Amino acid sequence: MHAGSQLIGVWPGFHDKVYGLAVDVGSTTIAAHLCNLESGEVAASSGAMNPQIRFGEDLMSRVSYAMMNPGGAEQMTAAVRGALNALAADVALQAGISVSDILELTVVGNPIMHHLLLGIDPTELGGAPFALATDSALGLRAAELGLSLHPGARVYTLPCIAGHVGADTAGMILAERPDLSPRLSLLVDVGTNAEIVLGNDTRLLACSSPTGPAFEGAQISSGQRAAPGTIERVRIDPATLECRFRVIGSDLWSDDPGFAEAVAGTGVTGICGSGIIEVIAEMYLAGIISQDGVIDGALAARSERIVPTGRTFAYTVHLGPPLLQVTQNDVRAIQLAKAALRAGVQLLMDRMGVTQVDRIRLAGAFGSHIDVKYAMILGMIPDCELSQVSSAGNAAGTGARIALLDKASRKTIEDLVHRVEKIETAIEPKFQAHFVEAMGIPHSTEPYPQLRKAVPLPEPKAASPRTNTRSRRRAGA
């Protein structure tokens, strides 16, 4: 079996199956797909939490760990390589093969995950100018990375684009190919860091925006990662303010007969990211929260679901046990996350000189589970005809799979990333102003006409003069 001009493996007797592994090293989860290199089919898939989480929930806390602890980067490198070996063993077991049948590995990940896997200290990525140690695609021997595959197995890492725009974004571009159409596409990989690409056949722009872990349920009072028993869909009756929901693991709504029996095994345990998005969007549609994101305490007289919590109010989704509420702090955390994402998108639209996009693709584990309509109601993404907004699944992982199975695609993505114009949100002067405007639901200044055709949005309540003055001052700061 050859890779380029290099001999990788020799077997005695008849050996007709060889495999490759496509891996997406996310900051929260690692996903691996075992592919038959002859047929291209996925023989097995597996995923695991990234064990680096114990060193820090988000990317910057991991960089800090490397800076503050001698040998910290090496610890995180050992952890992620160990996880890859465990995933390789798991998919090999599922497919009934030996790990020594895996001849090739392709990897995508954000720049910090990419550097740590390669054994490169990520400290330089912790502050301006966010310098990559390498932005090239790399071909290495798996043994150099301590990976227990075939002794001659090769690793190919897709190229990084910029300090916060990594090989995962390159994978998304390879999977979606926005450069092949004159229509303007917006690709958004929603995670702890949102990677954003805007482009068409004439121009490609990219940036990363620090959304934090709120969309994944972290920092939310009732938030949980997606698992059986977590609330993933929510509807609120605008007349009664009553709530019904669905949990992962059951197709029944909470007001359907048999719901309690259907979820008896798991219980109702928390609210995952897609559930958080839906409940806050539904609270807005029902008039429970204003465009500014403030829970209206006066509605406590109408519904026992709205309860005082100190100086603010909360909305009760599940009366318990356990008691699951959306607090004012939860609404703020989601507003901050979505404003960071929307401000990043706006920077790219400004640079492109456009006021609207033709199509939007939401990628990543979170992006593939969210209802796109609610993402737009909340204002995570700009206004667009809803029929042109869809989920791309794990596009970064798809890109890794394409690079694994089609050698020509490697040259394609290596050439494409040179065309991408990088915008560094951290040093863009307009980012803060866009961020402040994007705090409103769906947005403080954008009218969202396409969304209004599909969903009757509440009319903004007039803000007090003092609030307007403060908003103008902050936006101009």
C-alpha positions in Angstrom: 0.0 0.0 0.0 1.6 3.3 -1.1 1.1 6.9 0.0 2.7 9.0 -2.6 6.0 7.2 -3.2 6.3 5.8 0.3 5.6 2.2 1.1 3.3 2.0 4.2 2.4 -1.6 4.7 3.1 -5.2 3.6 1.0 -8.1 4.8 1.5 -11.9 4.3 -1.2 -13.7 2.4 -4.4 -12.1 1.1 -5.3 -8.8 2.7 -8.0 -6.8 0.9 -9.2 -4.2 3.4 -7.4 -1.1 4.5 -8.9 1.7 6.6 -8.4 5.3 7.4 -9.6 7.5 10.3 -11.1 11.0 10.0 -11.0 12.9 13.3 -12.4 16.2 14.4 -10.6 17.3 17.5 -13.1 19.8 19.1 -12.4 21.6 22.3 -15.3 19.9 24.0 -15.7 16.6 22.0 -13.6 14.5 19.7 -15.3 12.7 16.9 -13.7 9.9 14.8 -15.0 8.1 11.7 -13.4 4.9 10.5 -13.6 4.7 6.7 -13.0 1.8 4.3 -10.3 3.4 2.0 -11.4 1.2 -0.9 -15.2 1.8 -0.9 -15.3 5.1 1.0 -18.0 3.9 3.4 -18.0 4.8 7.1 -17.4 1.5 8.9 -17.7 2.8 12.4 -17.9 6.1 14.3 -17.2 7.1 17.9 -17.0 10.2 20.0 -15.6 11.1 23.4 -15.3 14.2 25.6 -12.0 15.9 25.1 -10.0 15.0 28.2 -8.3 18.4 28.1 -11.5 19.8 29.7 -9.9 19.0 33.1 -7.3 21.7 32.3 -9.8 24.3 31.2 -13.4 24.5 29.9 -12.5 26.8 27.0 -9.6 27.5 24.7 -8.1 30.5 26.5 -8.2 28.7 29.9 -6.1 25.9 28.3 -3.6 28.4 26.9 -3.5 29.9 30.4 -2.8 26.4 31.9 0.1 26.0 29.5 1.5 29.4 30.5 1.1 29.0 34.2 2.1 25.4 34.6 5.6 24.1 33.6 4.9 21.0 31.4 1.2 22.0 31.1 1.2 21.9 27.3 2.9 18.5 27.3 0.1 17.2 29.7 -2.6 18.4 27.4 -0.8 16.9 24.3 -0.5 13.5 26.1 -4.2 13.7 27.0 -5.5 14.3 23.5 -3.2 11.7 21.9 -4.4 9.2 24.5 -8.0 10.0 23.6 -7.2 9.4 19.9 -5.7 6.0 20.6 -8.8 5.1 22.7 -11.1 6.2 19.8 -9.1 4.3 17.2 -9.3 1.2 19.4 -13.1 1.7 19.8 -13.9 2.1 16.1 -11.6 -0.8 15.2 -13.4 -3.0 17.7 -16.8 -1.9 16.3 -15.7 -2.8 12.7 -14.1 -6.1 13.8 -10.6 -5.1 12.5 -7.2 -4.5 14.1 -5.9 -0.9 14.7 -3.0 -2.0 12.6 -5.4 -2.0 9.6 -5.7 1.8 9.9 -3.1 3.3 7.5 -4.1 6.9 7.3 -5.5 9.6 9.6 -6.8 13.0 8.7 -7.3 15.6 11.4 -9.2 18.9 11.8 -9.4 21.1 14.8 -9.2 24.7 15.9 -5.6 26.2 16.1 -5.1 25.5 19.8 -6.4 21.9 19.5 -4.2 21.5 16.3 -1.1 22.8 18.0 -1.5 20.7 21.2 -2.1 17.5 19.2 1.1 18.2 17.3 3.0 18.9 20.5 3.4 22.6 19.8 3.0 25.1 22.8 -0.1 27.2 22.1 1.0 30.1 24.2 1.5 32.4 21.2 -2.2 32.0 20.3 -3.2 33.5 23.7 -2.7 37.1 22.7 -2.2 39.4 19.8 -0.9 38.9 17.1 -2.2 35.3 17.7 0.6 33.8 15.7 0.4 30.3 14.4 3.5 28.1 14.6 2.5 26.7 11.3 -0.5 27.3 9.0 0.5 24.7 6.4 -1.1 21.3 5.9 1.2 18.7 7.4 2.0 15.1 6.5 3.5 13.1 9.4 4.0 9.6 10.6 1.4 8.5 13.1 4.2 7.1 15.3 5.7 10.6 15.6 2.5 11.6 17.4 2.5 8.5 19.7 -0.5 7.0 17.8 -0.9 3.3 17.9 -2.1 2.5 14.4 -0.3 0.6 11.7 3.5 1.2 12.2 3.7 3.0 8.9 0.5 4.9 9.2 0.5 8.5 8.0 -1.3 11.6 9.5 -2.5 14.5 7.4 -3.6 17.7 9.2 -5.6 20.2 7.2 -4.2 23.7 7.0 -5.0 26.4 9.6 -6.2 29.7 8.3 -5.4 32.2 11.1 -4.7 32.5 14.8 -8.3 31.7 15.7 -9.5 30.2 12.5 -8.2 26.6 12.3 -8.2 23.4 10.3 -11.8 22.8 11.4 -12.8 25.9 9.4 -10.7 24.6 6.4 -12.7 21.3 6.8 -16.0 23.2 6.8 -14.9 25.1 3.6 -13.9 21.8 1.9 -17.3 20.2 2.9 -19.4 23.2 1.8 -17.4 24.7 -1.1 -18.9 28.2 -1.0 -16.3 29.2 -3.6 -18.2 27.2 -6.3 -21.3 29.4 -6.4 -22.0 33.1 -7.1 -24.6 33.0 -4.3 -23.3 34.5 -1.0 -23.1 31.8 1.6 -22.6 32.2 5.4 -21.2 29.2 7.1 -21.2 29.2 10.9 -19.7 26.4 13.1 -21.3 27.1 16.5 -19.2 26.0 19.4 -17.3 27.4 22.4 -15.6 29.5 19.7 -17.8 30.2 16.6 -16.0 29.9 13.3 -17.6 32.0 10.6 -17.0 32.0 6.8 -18.7 34.4 4.3 -18.1 34.0 0.6 -18.8 33.0 -2.9 -16.9 32.3 -6.1 -15.2 35.7 -6.1 -14.2 36.2 -2.4 -13.9 34.3 0.9 -13.7 35.9 4.3 -13.3 34.2 7.7 -13.2 35.0 11.4 -13.7 33.5 14.8 -15.9 34.9 17.6 -15.6 34.0 21.3 -19.1 32.8 22.1 -18.1 30.9 25.2 -19.8 27.7 26.4 -23.3 29.0 27.1 -24.8 27.5 23.9 -23.6 24.1 25.1 -25.5 24.4 28.5 -22.5 25.6 30.6 -22.9 28.7 32.8 -26.7 28.2 32.5 -28.5 27.5 35.8 -30.4 24.5 34.5 -28.0 23.8 31.6 -26.6 20.4 30.7 -24.8 18.8 27.8 -27.2 17.0 25.4 -28.0 13.6 26.9 -31.2 11.5 27.5 -33.5 13.4 29.8 -32.4 16.9 28.8 -35.0 19.3 27.4 -34.3 20.0 23.7 -37.6 21.5 22.4 -39.8 24.1 24.1 -43.1 25.8 23.3 -44.8 28.5 25.3 -48.5 29.4 24.9 -48.6 33.3 24.5 -52.1 33.5 26.0 -51.6 31.3 29.2 -47.7 31.5 29.4 -47.9 27.7 30.0 -44.9 25.6 28.8 -44.6 22.2 27.1 -41.4 20.5 26.2 -39.7 17.5 24.7 -36.7 15.7 26.1 -33.9 13.8 24.3 -34.9 10.1 24.2 -38.7 10.5 23.8 -40.9 11.8 20.9 -43.7 12.8 23.3 -44.3 16.3 24.5 -44.6 16.9 28.2 -48.4 17.4 27.9 -48.9 14.2 25.9 -50.5 11.2 27.6 -47.8 8.7 28.6 -45.0 11.3 28.8 -44.2 10.6 32.5 -44.0 6.8 31.8 -41.9 7.4 28.7 -39.2 9.4 30.6 -39.4 7.5 33.8 -36.0 5.9 33.1 -34.1 9.1 32.7 -36.3 11.7 34.3 -36.2 15.3 33.2 -32.7 16.4 34.2 -31.9 19.8 32.6 -31.9 21.9 29.5 -29.4 21.4 26.7 -28.2 24.1 24.2 -31.0 23.7 21.6 -33.6 23.8 24.5 -32.0 27.0 25.9 -32.2 28.7 22.5 -35.9 27.7 22.0 -37.1 28.6 25.5 -35.6 32.1 25.4 -36.9 32.7 21.8 -40.3 31.4 22.9 -40.2 33.7 26.0 -39.6 36.6 23.6 -42.4 35.6 21.3 -44.8 35.2 24.3 -43.8 38.7 25.6 -42.2 37.3 28.8 -38.9 39.0 27.9 -38.5 42.3 26.2 -36.3 43.0 23.1 -33.6 44.0 25.7 -33.9 40.5 27.3 -35.5 41.6 30.5 -38.0 39.2 32.1 -41.2 41.1 32.8 -42.0 40.6 36.5 -45.5 42.2 36.1 -46.5 38.9 34.4 -46.1 37.1 37.7 -49.7 38.2 38.4 -50.8 36.2 35.3 -48.7 33.0 35.7 -47.2 31.2 38.6 -44.4 30.2 36.2 -42.9 33.6 36.5 -41.4 34.0 40.0 -39.2 36.5 41.8 -35.6 35.6 42.4 -34.1 38.5 44.5 -34.2 41.6 42.4 -35.0 39.9 39.1 -37.5 37.2 37.9 -37.2 33.7 36.5 -39.4 31.6 34.2 -40.2 28.0 35.4 -39.9 25.5 32.6 -40.3 22.3 34.8 -42.0 22.5 38.2 -39.9 19.5 39.3 -38.4 17.6 40.6 -35.9 18.9 39.7 -37.1 22.6 39.4 -35.8 23.9 36.1 -35.9 27.6 35.5 -34.6 30.2 33.1 -33.2 33.1 35.2 -32.3 36.6 34.2 -28.7 35.7 34.4 -29.3 32.8 31.9 -31.0 35.1 29.4 -28.0 37.5 29.7 -25.5 34.7 29.2 -27.2 33.6 26.0 -27.5 37.3 24.8 -23.7 37.7 25.3 -23.0 34.6 23.4 -25.3 35.3 20.5 -24.2 39.0 20.3 -20.5 37.9 20.0 -21.5 35.5 17.2 -23.7 38.1 15.4 -21.1 40.8 15.7 -18.5 38.5 14.1 -20.9 37.9 11.2 -21.5 41.6 10.9 -17.8 42.4 10.6 -17.6 40.0 7.7 -20.6 41.5 6.0 -19.1 45.0 6.5 -15.9 43.9 4.9 -17.7 42.2 2.0 -19.9 45.4 1.6 -23.2 43.5 1.8 -26.4 43.9 3.9 -27.8 40.4 3.3 -26.7 36.9 2.5 -28.3 34.3 0.1 -28.0 31.2 2.3 -26.9 30.2 5.8 -25.5 26.9 6.9 -25.2 26.1 10.6 -22.5 23.5 11.3 -21.1 21.7 14.4 -22.8 19.4 16.9 -24.8 22.3 18.3 -25.6 23.7 14.8 -27.0 20.4 13.6 -29.5 20.1 16.5 -30.8 23.6 16.7 -34.0 24.6 14.9 -32.8 27.3 12.5 -35.9 29.3 12.9 -35.2 29.8 16.6 -31.6 30.7 15.9 -32.9 33.5 13.7 -35.6 34.7 16.2 -32.9 34.9 18.9 -30.7 36.9 16.4 -27.7 34.5 16.3 -27.7 34.9 12.5 -28.6 37.7 10.1 -32.0 37.9 8.4 -32.4 35.5 5.5 -35.2 33.7 3.8 -35.9 30.7 6.2 -36.0 28.2 3.4 -32.3 29.1 2.7 -31.2 28.4 6.3 -30.2 24.8 7.0 -28.0 22.5 9.1 -24.7 21.3 7.7 -24.1 18.7 10.4 -20.5 18.2 11.5 -19.1 20.0 8.4 -15.5 20.1 9.8 -15.6 16.3 10.3 -17.1 15.9 6.8 -14.1 17.9 5.4 -11.7 15.6 7.3 -13.4 12.6 5.6 -13.2 14.2 2.2 -9.5 14.8 2.7 -9.1 11.2 3.8 -10.8 9.6 0.8 -9.9 12.0 -2.0 -6.2 12.9 -2.2 -6.9 15.6 -4.8 -9.1 17.5 -2.3 -6.0 18.1 -0.2 -4.5 20.3 -2.9 -7.9 22.0 -3.3 -8.1 23.0 0.3 -4.5 24.0 0.5 -5.0 26.4 -2.4 -8.4 27.6 -1.1 -7.1 28.7 2.3 -4.7 31.1 0.6 -7.6 32.9 -0.8 -9.3 33.4 2.5 -9.2 36.9 3.9 -8.8 36.8 7.7 -10.5 39.2 10.1 -9.3 39.2 13.7 -12.4 40.1 15.8 -10.3 40.9 18.9 -8.6 43.9 17.3 -11.4 45.2 15.0 -12.6 48.6 16.3 -16.2 48.1 15.2 -16.6 44.8 17.0 -17.8 46.4 20.3 -20.4 48.6 18.6 -21.8 45.6 16.6 -21.8 43.6 19.8 -23.9 46.1 21.7 -26.4 46.4 18.9 -26.6 42.6 18.6 -27.6 42.2 22.3 -31.2 43.0 21.4 -33.6 40.2 20.4 -33.4 39.5 17.5 -31.3 42.7 17.1 -31.5 46.3 18.4 -31.4 48.0 15.0 -31.9 45.3 12.2 -35.6 44.9 11.3 -35.4 41.2 10.1 -38.1 41.6 7.3 -37.7 38.0 6.0 -38.1 36.5 9.5 -41.2 38.7 10.0 -42.8 37.1 7.0 -42.6 33.7 8.6 -43.0 34.6 12.4 -45.1 37.3 14.0 -42.4 39.1 16.1 -43.5 41.3 18.9 -43.2 45.0 18.3 -40.4 46.5 20.3 -41.5 48.2 23.5 -40.5 51.8 23.7 -37.3 52.1 25.8 -37.0 54.9 28.4 -35.0 57.9 27.3 -32.2 57.1 29.8 -31.8 53.6 28.4 -31.5 55.1 24.8 -28.8 57.5 25.9 -26.8 54.8 27.6 -27.0 52.5 24.6 -25.9 55.3 22.2 -22.9 56.1 24.5 -21.8 52.5 24.7 -22.3 51.9 21.0 -20.1 54.9 20.2 -17.5 54.0 22.8 
